[in-house]
Amino acid sequence: MPKIPKGGRLTIERGRGATYANNDFVVYEHTTYPRTSVLAGQPCRKWIDSFATLEEAKTKFPTAVECVGTTYQPPSLNHLPDDGDY
């Protein structure tokens, strides 16, 4: 059984992010960014592993939830200062 990071739920979906898209079945862990991050408290989606088939992903990560579409959400950067704010 693979080691699953603490604190999050797992999803299986087609690989898609801000800068990539592919047909692999990707397992992502969903948590929130820690207090030490500039994105503190916002949703965090971390790549765990990818597979050629859905069955392979489900076999290795049986607790993962299959998603249609993508769970990707761009982070909000509104709380960060603009260049002129210094």
TABELCOR-V134708 format. One line per field, one symbol per residue. ss: DSSP state (H for helix, E for strand, C for the rest). psi: psi as a letter, one per 30 degrees, with the letter a starting at -180 (. if undefined). burial: # if it has 16 or more other ideal C-beta (glycine too) atoms within 10 Angstrom, else .. A space follows every 50 residues. Layout:
ss = ???
psi = ???
burial = ???
This chain:
ss = CCCCCCCCEEEEEEEECCCCEEEEEEEEEEEECCCCCCCCCCEEEEEEEE ECCHHHHHHHCCCCEECCCCCCCCCCCCCCCCHHHC
psi = klkkklgllklklkkkaeglklgljkkkkjalklffkfgkflkkjkkell lfleeeeeeeiffkkkkkakgkkklkgffkklefg.
burial = .......#.######........######..............##..### #.....##..#..#.....#................
